[in-house]
Each structure stands twice: as C-alpha cells, then as structure tokens.
C-alpha cells in the first residue's frame, strides 16, 4: 500500500500525518496508519513505552522519540508546544513526517491538532488519521452502548475547575483521573487528597453508595482490561497507576418529556395518516 500523502520523495515540500496507533500494541494499527509510518521520511512518536517504540522502529528505522522532552515538574503544555516545533522543523525541511500517538491522535491530544493547524497555515499538506481510542475500548470492555441513555465525557479536573452539570440519567465518563486537580500541568499523578476532593464534588449528584467503575484499557495483547467496581465512597482506596478512567453508570431513570410527547402525538396523527394515504394510493 502506498502512502495516502500524494507527495513523491523528490518533492521538496514537506508534509505531516498525525496517526493513531490504537491502544493495544499491534492489534489496533490500521492499514492506513501503518502505510503512513512505513512511507514517512521520519517518524516522530509521543509514546511512553520503550517496547512500543522498538516496535515502531521495525516499521521505519528513521525514528525519533518525543518522550524525552517530558520533565518532572515541567508543564506538559510547554512540552506539547516543543513537540509541535520539533515536528514543524522536519516539515519545513521538506520531509514527509509521520507523528504517532496513542489511541486516536485527536482525542485528549493537543499537539496533533496544533501541528496540523500550523502546517496548513504555512501551506503544507497535513492530515489526521484516526485510531482506536481508549473510549472505543471502554465501550467494548464494559458493555456500554452510548446511544442507550447517552454518555457524557469530561476531563476529570473540569469538575473541580468549572461549574459543570452532570447528566445522572446517562453514563458519565471522567478522563485523566490520575492527574485530577493538577493546575501546574507538571505532575504525572496527583495525591489521593485530590481524588477525595473529586469524590466530594460527585456526592453533590450521586449517593455515597453509588457503584462506579475504575477502568484502564490493556496496552499489550497479553493483558486484560483493568476493571475495579467500587462505590463512590470507596473510590479513593481503589488501585491507581495514573492512567485510569472513571465510569459512572446512570443513577436515575430517564424522565419522559410529557409536553414534547404530546406534540409528537399530534404530529403523528397528521403525518402518519398522510403516509397511510400515500401508501394506498
């Protein structure tokens, strides 16, 4: 398969494709994403697992890890901006760049969106190739259909930073539980006291004994999903590595909207009758 970026190796113009490699190593990489990786002049990857980086180097030996730009105490936003500059330096040098990110490159990932915005503004070809995200794994592993009662997704810290209204009749998913409450953007995990504050906030909408799920998707084919079922009151004593997601099942039934249902009944009385007349004409 040839690369989807229609630029030959002789073309001096650079380009960039931000691709998602999925969550589980090897199993989730799409043929299109693999093509971008194999046909790139250089592969840049923001991955924290050395095994995954070695696997990528087998696909394309011209590889550079962006992970060393992380530093304890250094703002992650500063690191993300540096990633963008590293990627754009290669693009401006006329190279076909492939930047690889975990999961889907457009979900909880600032740098891919930004580098594509910058590249396009400078006239370069830029593309984002979707991947299987942790959200996709969550639905499959926990048996959740987001269309059944709705599914609200939030970064966990937003509940502490902002006034947010939770839909307790649907599933609520809180991401980046491990760094909840971190305003410095320099921590890789916040102490349990921050999660205790999150529990206090959640008690405004849920009873203390409401069942919740602490979830982590498997990153290696030999692993199983990490699923802890605890009550809200037990949440801070759950096991955390820093990569967990909190899933809160519905706490109440959907309430019928009597007014809208009456109006729908009136519309049905007119339009279903019209449809019946058309079908028998």
MARDREN-62155 format. One record per residue (C-alpha): residue number from 1; x negated, z, y. Coordinates in steps of 0.2 Angstrom, whole numbers, plus 5000, padded with zeros to 4 digits. Last residue first. Layout:
<pamis>
PAMI  seq  east  up  north
PAMI  NUM  X  Z  Y .
...
</pamis>
This chain:
<pamis>
PAMI  seq  east  up  north
PAMI  281  5264  4983  5027 .
PAMI  280  5263  4997  5015 .
PAMI  279  5246  5003  5020 .
PAMI  278  5249  5000  5039 .
PAMI  277  5265  5011  5038 .
PAMI  276  5255  5025  5029 .
PAMI  275  5242  5024  5042 .
PAMI  274  5254  5027  5056 .
PAMI  273  5262  5042  5047 .
PAMI  272  5244  5049  5045 .
PAMI  271  5242  5046  5064 .
PAMI  270  5257  5055  5071 .
PAMI  269  5259  5070  5060 .
PAMI  268  5240  5071  5058 .
PAMI  267  5239  5073  5077 .
PAMI  266  5251  5087  5077 .
PAMI  265  5243  5096  5063 .
PAMI  264  5226  5094  5072 .
PAMI  263  5234  5102  5087 .
PAMI  262  5240  5117  5077 .
PAMI  261  5223  5118  5068 .
PAMI  260  5215  5119  5085 .
PAMI  259  5225  5133  5091 .
PAMI  258  5224  5143  5075 .
PAMI  257  5205  5142  5074 .
PAMI  256  5202  5149  5057 .
PAMI  255  5189  5164  5056 .
PAMI  254  5174  5160  5044 .
PAMI  253  5171  5175  5033 .
PAMI  252  5159  5189  5038 .
PAMI  251  5141  5194  5035 .
PAMI  250  5134  5177  5031 .
PAMI  249  5117  5177  5022 .
PAMI  248  5101  5182  5032 .
PAMI  247  5085  5173  5027 .
PAMI  246  5069  5180  5034 .
PAMI  245  5053  5169  5032 .
PAMI  244  5037  5175  5026 .
PAMI  243  5019  5169  5030 .
PAMI  242  5011  5185  5036 .
PAMI  241  5007  5192  5019 .
PAMI  240  5022  5204  5019 .
PAMI  239  5029  5215  5005 .
PAMI  238  5045  5224  5010 .
PAMI  237  5045  5241  5017 .
PAMI  236  5050  5234  5035 .
PAMI  235  5065  5226  5027 .
PAMI  234  5073  5241  5018 .
PAMI  233  5086  5244  5032 .
PAMI  232  5091  5226  5031 .
PAMI  231  5094  5227  5013 .
PAMI  230  5082  5219  5001 .
PAMI  229  5080  5203  4991 .
PAMI  228  5062  5198  4989 .
PAMI  227  5059  5179  4984 .
PAMI  226  5042  5172  4983 .
PAMI  225  5044  5154  4976 .
PAMI  224  5033  5151  4960 .
PAMI  223  5015  5146  4960 .
PAMI  222  5006  5134  4948 .
PAMI  221  5010  5119  4959 .
PAMI  220  5002  5127  4974 .
PAMI  219  5010  5130  4991 .
PAMI  218  5025  5140  4985 .
PAMI  217  5038  5144  4998 .
PAMI  216  5039  5161  5005 .
PAMI  215  5056  5171  5007 .
PAMI  214  5062  5188  5012 .
PAMI  213  5080  5188  5008 .
PAMI  212  5093  5199  5017 .
PAMI  211  5107  5211  5010 .
PAMI  210  5117  5220  5023 .
PAMI  209  5115  5239  5020 .
PAMI  208  5111  5243  5039 .
PAMI  207  5126  5233  5045 .
PAMI  206  5123  5217  5054 .
PAMI  205  5125  5211  5072 .
PAMI  204  5117  5225  5083 .
PAMI  203  5108  5230  5067 .
PAMI  202  5098  5214  5070 .
PAMI  201  5089  5221  5085 .
PAMI  200  5084  5237  5077 .
PAMI  199  5077  5227  5062 .
PAMI  198  5067  5217  5075 .
PAMI  197  5060  5233  5082 .
PAMI  196  5055  5238  5064 .
PAMI  195  5047  5221  5062 .
PAMI  194  5036  5225  5077 .
PAMI  193  5032  5243  5070 .
PAMI  192  5026  5234  5054 .
PAMI  191  5010  5228  5063 .
PAMI  190  5009  5210  5069 .
PAMI  189  5000  5196  5059 .
PAMI  188  4989  5182  5064 .
PAMI  187  4987  5188  5081 .
PAMI  186  4982  5178  5097 .
PAMI  185  4998  5172  5103 .
PAMI  184  4997  5186  5115 .
PAMI  183  5016  5189  5115 .
PAMI  182  5017  5194  5097 .
PAMI  181  5035  5200  5094 .
PAMI  180  5036  5193  5076 .
PAMI  179  5020  5187  5069 .
PAMI  178  5024  5189  5051 .
PAMI  177  5042  5184  5053 .
PAMI  176  5037  5167  5058 .
PAMI  175  5054  5160  5055 .
PAMI  174  5071  5168  5056 .
PAMI  173  5085  5160  5046 .
PAMI  172  5103  5164  5049 .
PAMI  171  5117  5159  5037 .
PAMI  170  5134  5157  5044 .
PAMI  169  5148  5169  5049 .
PAMI  168  5135  5180  5057 .
PAMI  167  5132  5167  5071 .
PAMI  166  5119  5176  5081 .
PAMI  165  5119  5176  5100 .
PAMI  164  5102  5176  5108 .
PAMI  163  5096  5185  5124 .
PAMI  162  5078  5182  5124 .
PAMI  161  5061  5189  5120 .
PAMI  160  5065  5200  5105 .
PAMI  159  5077  5188  5096 .
PAMI  158  5066  5174  5101 .
PAMI  157  5052  5183  5091 .
PAMI  156  5060  5177  5075 .
PAMI  155  5059  5159  5078 .
PAMI  154  5077  5154  5076 .
PAMI  153  5087  5143  5064 .
PAMI  152  5106  5144  5062 .
PAMI  151  5114  5138  5047 .
PAMI  150  5132  5132  5045 .
PAMI  149  5146  5138  5033 .
PAMI  148  5144  5125  5019 .
PAMI  147  5134  5112  5028 .
PAMI  146  5118  5122  5026 .
PAMI  145  5119  5122  5007 .
PAMI  144  5109  5137  5001 .
PAMI  143  5103  5138  4983 .
PAMI  142  5088  5149  4987 .
PAMI  141  5074  5138  4980 .
PAMI  140  5082  5121  4986 .
PAMI  139  5087  5127  5003 .
PAMI  138  5071  5136  5006 .
PAMI  137  5060  5121  5000 .
PAMI  136  5068  5110  5013 .
PAMI  135  5065  5123  5027 .
PAMI  134  5047  5125  5021 .
PAMI  133  5046  5106  5026 .
PAMI  132  5045  5090  5016 .
PAMI  131  5036  5078  5027 .
PAMI  130  5040  5066  5041 .
PAMI  129  5028  5053  5048 .
PAMI  128  5025  5054  5067 .
PAMI  127  5018  5038  5075 .
PAMI  126  5007  5034  5090 .
PAMI  125  5001  5017  5096 .
PAMI  124  4990  5020  5111 .
PAMI  123  4996  5016  5129 .
PAMI  122  4990  5031  5138 .
PAMI  121  5007  5039  5139 .
PAMI  120  5009  5035  5120 .
PAMI  119  4994  5045  5116 .
PAMI  118  4999  5060  5127 .
PAMI  117  5016  5061  5119 .
PAMI  116  5010  5059  5102 .
PAMI  115  4997  5072  5105 .
PAMI  114  5010  5084  5111 .
PAMI  113  5022  5082  5097 .
PAMI  112  5008  5084  5084 .
PAMI  111  5001  5099  5093 .
PAMI  110  5017  5110  5095 .
PAMI  109  5020  5112  5076 .
PAMI  108  5035  5123  5071 .
PAMI  107  5043  5107  5064 .
PAMI  106  5037  5090  5069 .
PAMI  105  5022  5089  5057 .
PAMI  104  5034  5092  5042 .
PAMI  103  5026  5103  5029 .
PAMI  102  5008  5107  5033 .
PAMI  101  4999  5096  5045 .
PAMI  100  4988  5080  5044 .
PAMI  99  4981  5070  5058 .
PAMI  98  4977  5052  5054 .
PAMI  97  4967  5043  5067 .
PAMI  96  4964  5025  5068 .
PAMI  95  4948  5024  5079 .
PAMI  94  4946  5016  5096 .
PAMI  93  4935  5030  5104 .
PAMI  92  4951  5035  5114 .
PAMI  91  4959  5039  5098 .
PAMI  90  4945  5050  5092 .
PAMI  89  4944  5059  5109 .
PAMI  88  4963  5061  5108 .
PAMI  87  4962  5070  5091 .
PAMI  86  4949  5083  5098 .
PAMI  85  4959  5085  5114 .
PAMI  84  4975  5088  5105 .
PAMI  83  4967  5101  5094 .
PAMI  82  4960  5110  5109 .
PAMI  81  4978  5111  5116 .
PAMI  80  4983  5119  5099 .
PAMI  79  4968  5131  5100 .
PAMI  78  4973  5137  5118 .
PAMI  77  4991  5139  5112 .
PAMI  76  4985  5150  5097 .
PAMI  75  4978  5162  5110 .
PAMI  74  4961  5169  5104 .
PAMI  73  4961  5186  5097 .
PAMI  72  4954  5181  5081 .
PAMI  71  4948  5163  5083 .
PAMI  70  4955  5147  5077 .
PAMI  69  4945  5131  5081 .
PAMI  68  4938  5132  5064 .
PAMI  67  4955  5126  5057 .
PAMI  66  4953  5108  5064 .
PAMI  65  4945  5102  5049 .
PAMI  64  4936  5085  5049 .
PAMI  63  4937  5071  5036 .
PAMI  62  4929  5054  5033 .
PAMI  61  4929  5056  5014 .
PAMI  60  4947  5050  5013 .
PAMI  59  4958  5054  4998 .
PAMI  58  4946  5065  4990 .
PAMI  57  4943  5073  5006 .
PAMI  56  4961  5078  5006 .
PAMI  55  4959  5088  4990 .
PAMI  54  4944  5097  4997 .
PAMI  53  4955  5102  5012 .
PAMI  52  4969  5108  5001 .
PAMI  51  4956  5119  4992 .
PAMI  50  4950  5126  5008 .
PAMI  49  4967  5132  5013 .
PAMI  48  4970  5135  5032 .
PAMI  47  4976  5117  5036 .
PAMI  46  4975  5108  5053 .
PAMI  45  4968  5092  5047 .
PAMI  44  4959  5077  5055 .
PAMI  43  4957  5061  5045 .
PAMI  42  4945  5048  5052 .
PAMI  41  4945  5029  5051 .
PAMI  40  4963  5030  5043 .
PAMI  39  4968  5020  5028 .
PAMI  38  4968  5033  5015 .
PAMI  37  4977  5046  5026 .
PAMI  36  4990  5034  5032 .
PAMI  35  4994  5027  5015 .
PAMI  34  4996  5045  5008 .
PAMI  33  5009  5048  5022 .
PAMI  32  5018  5033  5017 .
PAMI  31  5018  5037  4998 .
PAMI  30  5025  5054  5002 .
PAMI  29  5015  5070  4999 .
PAMI  28  5026  5083  4991 .
PAMI  27  5018  5086  4974 .
PAMI  26  5000  5085  4980 .
PAMI  25  4999  5103  4986 .
PAMI  24  5016  5111  4988 .
PAMI  23  5022  5112  5006 .
PAMI  22  5023  5094  5012 .
PAMI  21  5008  5084  5018 .
PAMI  20  5016  5080  5034 .
PAMI  19  5009  5066  5045 .
PAMI  18  5003  5063  5063 .
PAMI  17  4998  5045  5065 .
PAMI  16  4986  5040  5079 .
PAMI  15  4980  5024  5086 .
PAMI  14  4964  5017  5094 .
PAMI  13  4962  5000  5101 .
PAMI  12  4945  4992  5097 .
PAMI  11  4954  4980  5084 .
PAMI  10  4942  4975  5070 .
PAMI  9  4949  4988  5058 .
PAMI  8  4966  4980  5060 .
PAMI  7  4981  4988  5069 .
PAMI  6  4998  4987  5061 .
PAMI  5  5000  5006  5058 .
PAMI  4  5010  5007  5042 .
PAMI  3  4994  5007  5032 .
PAMI  2  4993  4996  5017 .
PAMI  1  5000  5000  5000 .
</pamis>
